[in-house]
Amino acid sequence: MEVGIFLPVLALTTLLAVCIFALWSKRATDQRRRDVARGRVDKSTLAEDAPNSYQASGDRDDAPR
């Protein structure tokens, strides 16, 4: 098989595989979001005592400007 045919076929096959994986991953992420929103799955418990939403205060040095 010539490189002139093999290289484009290999590149297109790789691109197709990456696109399929990205769509599969997006679908899994969307499904997870729907499950969390419906209460079927608990949120992360990495910091149980932390508030559910973050509100930056204006007097901190790391606040966005």
DSSP file (Angstrom, degrees, kcal/mol; ACC not computed):
  #  RESIDUE AA STRUCTURE BP1 BP2  ACC     N-H-->O    O-->H-N    N-H-->O    O-->H-N    TCO  KAPPA ALPHA  PHI   PSI    X-CA   Y-CA   Z-CA
    1    1 A M              0   0    0      0, 0.0     2,-0.1     0, 0.0     0, 0.0   0.000 360.0 360.0 360.0 133.4    0.0    0.0    0.0
    2    2 A E    >>  -     0   0    0      1,-0.1     4,-2.7     4,-0.0     3,-0.9  -0.400 360.0-127.0 -76.3 152.3    1.4    3.4   -1.0
    3    3 A V  H 3> S+     0   0    0      1,-0.2     4,-2.2     2,-0.2    -1,-0.1   0.824 107.9  66.5 -65.8 -31.3    1.9    6.1    1.6
    4    4 A G  H 34 S+     0   0    0      1,-0.2    -1,-0.2     2,-0.2    -2,-0.0   0.755 114.8  28.2 -63.0 -25.3   -0.1    8.5   -0.6
    5    5 A I  H <> S+     0   0    0     -3,-0.9     4,-1.7     2,-0.1    -2,-0.2   0.778 119.6  54.4-100.3 -40.1   -3.2    6.4    0.1
    6    6 A F  H  X S+     0   0    0     -4,-2.7     4,-2.6     1,-0.2     5,-0.2   0.909 104.4  52.8 -65.1 -44.8   -2.4    4.9    3.5
    7    7 A L  H  X S+     0   0    0     -4,-2.2     4,-2.4     1,-0.2    -1,-0.2   0.919 110.7  44.4 -64.2 -47.4   -1.7    8.2    5.3
    8    8 A P  H  > S+     0   0    0      0, 0.0     4,-2.6     0, 0.0     5,-0.2   0.896 114.6  50.4 -64.0 -37.4   -5.0   10.0    4.4
    9    9 A V  H  X S+     0   0    0     -4,-1.7     4,-2.3     2,-0.2    -2,-0.2   0.922 111.9  47.7 -64.6 -43.2   -7.0    6.8    5.3
   10   10 A L  H  X S+     0   0    0     -4,-2.6     4,-2.2     2,-0.2    -1,-0.2   0.908 112.8  48.8 -63.0 -42.3   -5.2    6.6    8.6
   11   11 A A  H  X S+     0   0    0     -4,-2.4     4,-2.4     2,-0.2    -2,-0.2   0.919 113.3  45.9 -65.4 -44.3   -5.8   10.3    9.3
   12   12 A L  H  X S+     0   0    0     -4,-2.6     4,-2.3     2,-0.2    -1,-0.2   0.870 112.0  51.5 -67.9 -36.5   -9.5   10.1    8.5
   13   13 A T  H  X S+     0   0    0     -4,-2.3     4,-2.3    -5,-0.2    -1,-0.2   0.908 111.3  47.7 -65.3 -41.9  -10.0    6.9   10.5
   14   14 A T  H  X S+     0   0    0     -4,-2.2     4,-2.3     2,-0.2    -2,-0.2   0.922 111.7  50.1 -64.4 -44.0   -8.3    8.5   13.5
   15   15 A L  H  X S+     0   0    0     -4,-2.4     4,-2.3     1,-0.2    -2,-0.2   0.900 110.7  49.8 -60.8 -42.0  -10.5   11.6   13.1
   16   16 A L  H  X S+     0   0    0     -4,-2.3     4,-2.4     2,-0.2    -1,-0.2   0.908 110.2  50.3 -63.6 -42.5  -13.6    9.5   12.9
   17   17 A A  H  X S+     0   0    0     -4,-2.3     4,-2.2     1,-0.2    -2,-0.2   0.901 110.9  48.9 -64.0 -40.7  -12.6    7.6   16.0
   18   18 A V  H  X S+     0   0    0     -4,-2.3     4,-2.3     2,-0.2    -1,-0.2   0.906 111.4  49.9 -65.6 -41.7  -12.1   10.8   17.9
   19   19 A C  H  X S+     0   0    0     -4,-2.3     4,-2.3     2,-0.2    -2,-0.2   0.907 110.9  48.9 -64.0 -42.1  -15.4   12.2   16.8
   20   20 A I  H  X S+     0   0    0     -4,-2.4     4,-2.2     1,-0.2    -2,-0.2   0.916 112.1  48.8 -64.4 -42.6  -17.3    9.1   17.9
   21   21 A F  H  X S+     0   0    0     -4,-2.2     4,-2.5     2,-0.2    -2,-0.2   0.895 110.6  51.3 -63.9 -39.8  -15.6    9.1   21.3
   22   22 A A  H  X S+     0   0    0     -4,-2.3     4,-2.4     2,-0.2    -2,-0.2   0.908 111.0  47.4 -64.6 -42.3  -16.4   12.8   21.7
   23   23 A L  H  X S+     0   0    0     -4,-2.3     4,-2.2     2,-0.2    -1,-0.2   0.897 112.6  49.5 -66.1 -39.6  -20.1   12.2   20.9
   24   24 A W  H  X S+     0   0    0     -4,-2.2     4,-2.1     2,-0.2    -2,-0.2   0.914 112.5  47.7 -63.8 -43.3  -20.2    9.2   23.3
   25   25 A S  H  X S+     0   0    0     -4,-2.5     4,-2.2     2,-0.2    -2,-0.2   0.886 110.7  51.5 -66.6 -39.2  -18.6   11.2   26.1
   26   26 A K  H  X S+     0   0    0     -4,-2.4     4,-2.7     2,-0.2     5,-0.2   0.905 109.8  50.0 -63.7 -41.6  -21.0   14.1   25.5
   27   27 A R  H  X S+     0   0    0     -4,-2.2     4,-2.2     1,-0.2    -2,-0.2   0.911 110.8  48.7 -63.9 -42.2  -24.0   11.8   25.7
   28   28 A A  H  X S+     0   0    0     -4,-2.1     4,-2.1     2,-0.2    -1,-0.2   0.890 112.4  48.9 -65.0 -39.1  -22.7   10.3   29.0
   29   29 A T  H  X S+     0   0    0     -4,-2.2     4,-2.4     2,-0.2    -2,-0.2   0.923 111.4  48.7 -66.8 -44.4  -22.1   13.7   30.5
   30   30 A D  H  X S+     0   0    0     -4,-2.7     4,-2.2     1,-0.2    -2,-0.2   0.897 111.2  50.7 -62.3 -39.7  -25.6   15.0   29.5
   31   31 A Q  H  X S+     0   0    0     -4,-2.2     4,-2.2     1,-0.2    -1,-0.2   0.908 109.6  50.2 -63.9 -41.9  -27.1   11.8   30.9
   32   32 A R  H  X S+     0   0    0     -4,-2.1     4,-2.3     2,-0.2    -2,-0.2   0.902 109.6  51.3 -63.3 -41.6  -25.2   12.3   34.2
   33   33 A R  H  X S+     0   0    0     -4,-2.4     4,-2.4     1,-0.2    -2,-0.2   0.910 110.2  48.8 -62.1 -42.6  -26.4   16.0   34.4
   34   34 A R  H  X S+     0   0    0     -4,-2.2     4,-1.8     1,-0.2     6,-0.2   0.900 111.0  50.5 -64.6 -40.0  -30.0   14.9   33.9
   35   35 A D  H  <>S+     0   0    0     -4,-2.2     5,-2.4     2,-0.2     6,-1.0   0.901 111.9  46.8 -65.4 -40.8  -29.7   12.3   36.6
   36   36 A V  H ><5S+     0   0    0     -4,-2.3     3,-1.1     1,-0.2    -2,-0.2   0.913 111.6  51.4 -66.6 -42.0  -28.3   14.8   39.1
   37   37 A A  H 3<5S+     0   0    0     -4,-2.4    -1,-0.2     1,-0.3    -2,-0.2   0.838 110.9  48.4 -64.9 -32.6  -30.9   17.3   38.2
   38   38 A R  T 3<5S-     0   0    0     -4,-1.8    -1,-0.3    -5,-0.2    -2,-0.2   0.472 116.1-114.4 -87.2  -2.0  -33.7   14.8   38.8
   39   39 A G  T < 5S+     0   0    0     -3,-1.1    -3,-0.2    -4,-0.4    -2,-0.1   0.628  82.4 121.4  82.0  13.2  -32.2   13.6   42.1
   40   40 A R  S   <S+     0   0    0     -5,-2.4     2,-0.4    -6,-0.2    -4,-0.2   0.773  74.6  39.1 -78.4 -25.9  -31.3   10.1   40.9
   41   41 A V  S    S-     0   0    0     -6,-1.0    -2,-0.2    -9,-0.1    -1,-0.1  -0.978  85.6-122.3-127.5 136.5  -27.6   10.6   41.7
   42   42 A D        -     0   0    0     -2,-0.4     3,-0.1     1,-0.1    -6,-0.1  -0.413  31.2-111.5 -72.3 151.7  -26.0   12.4   44.6
   43   43 A K        -     0   0    0      1,-0.2    -1,-0.1    -7,-0.1     0, 0.0  -0.243  54.3 -64.8 -72.5 172.0  -23.7   15.2   44.0
   44   44 A S        -     0   0    0      1,-0.1     3,-0.3     2,-0.0    -1,-0.2  -0.269  38.2-156.5 -59.2 142.2  -20.0   14.9   44.8
   45   45 A T    >   +     0   0    0      1,-0.2     3,-0.6    -3,-0.1    -1,-0.1   0.004  59.3 115.2-109.6  26.3  -19.2   14.4   48.5
   46   46 A L  T 3  S+     0   0    0      1,-0.3     2,-0.3     2,-0.1    -1,-0.2   0.866  94.3  17.7 -64.3 -34.9  -15.6   15.7   48.3
   47   47 A A  T >  S+     0   0    0     -3,-0.3     3,-1.3     1,-0.1    -1,-0.3  -0.702  71.0 172.7-137.1  83.7  -16.6   18.6   50.6
   48   48 A E  T <  S+     0   0    0     -3,-0.6    -1,-0.1    -2,-0.3    -2,-0.1   0.812  80.4  51.4 -64.0 -30.5  -19.8   17.8   52.3
   49   49 A D  T 3  S+     0   0    0     -4,-0.1    -1,-0.3     2,-0.0    -4,-0.0   0.510  89.3 101.4 -87.1  -2.5  -19.7   20.9   54.5
   50   50 A A  S <  S-     0   0    0     -3,-1.3    -3,-0.1     1,-0.1     2,-0.0  -0.488  81.6-103.5 -79.5 150.3  -19.1   23.3   51.6
   51   51 A P        -     0   0    0      0, 0.0    -1,-0.1     0, 0.0    -2,-0.0  -0.320  25.7-120.7 -68.3 158.5  -22.0   25.4   50.3
   52   52 A N  S    S+     0   0    0      1,-0.1     2,-0.4     2,-0.0    -2,-0.0   0.749  94.3  40.6 -73.9 -23.6  -23.5   24.3   47.0
   53   53 A S  S    S-     0   0    0      2,-0.0     2,-0.5     0, 0.0    -1,-0.1  -0.953  74.6-137.0-128.6 148.5  -22.8   27.5   45.2
   54   54 A Y        -     0   0    0     -2,-0.4     2,-0.5     2,-0.0    -2,-0.0  -0.887  16.5-174.5-104.9 128.2  -19.7   29.8   45.2
   55   55 A Q        -     0   0    0     -2,-0.5     2,-0.2     0, 0.0    -2,-0.0  -0.967  18.5-141.5-123.6 113.9  -20.2   33.5   45.4
   56   56 A A        -     0   0    0     -2,-0.5     2,-0.3     2,-0.0    -2,-0.0  -0.532  14.5-138.1 -74.8 135.6  -17.0   35.5   45.1
   57   57 A S    >   -     0   0    0     -2,-0.2     3,-1.0     1,-0.1     6,-0.1  -0.693  10.7-130.5 -92.9 150.8  -16.8   38.6   47.3
   58   58 A G  T 3  S+     0   0    0     -2,-0.3    -1,-0.1     1,-0.2     5,-0.1   0.640  99.9  63.5 -75.0 -14.9  -15.4   41.8   46.0
   59   59 A D  T 3  S+     0   0    0      3,-0.0    -1,-0.2     2,-0.0     2,-0.2   0.418  81.8  97.2 -93.4   2.8  -13.0   42.4   48.9
   60   60 A R  S X  S-     0   0    0     -3,-1.0     3,-0.9     1,-0.1    -4,-0.0  -0.600  74.6-130.9 -90.7 153.4  -10.8   39.3   48.3
   61   61 A D  T 3  S+     0   0    0      1,-0.2    -1,-0.1    -2,-0.2    -3,-0.0   0.794 106.3  51.6 -71.7 -28.5   -7.6   39.4   46.4
   62   62 A D  T 3  S+     0   0    0      2,-0.0    -1,-0.2     3,-0.0     3,-0.1   0.333  80.6 122.0 -92.9   8.2   -8.5   36.5   44.2
   63   63 A A  S <  S-     0   0    0     -3,-0.9    -5,-0.1     1,-0.1     2,-0.0  -0.440  74.2 -99.5 -69.6 143.1  -11.9   37.9   43.1
   64   64 A P              0   0    0      0, 0.0    -1,-0.1     0, 0.0    -2,-0.0  -0.334 360.0 360.0 -62.8 143.0  -12.3   38.2   39.3
   65   65 A R              0   0    0     -3,-0.1    -2,-0.0    -2,-0.0    -3,-0.0   0.382 360.0 360.0-116.3 360.0  -11.7   41.7   38.1
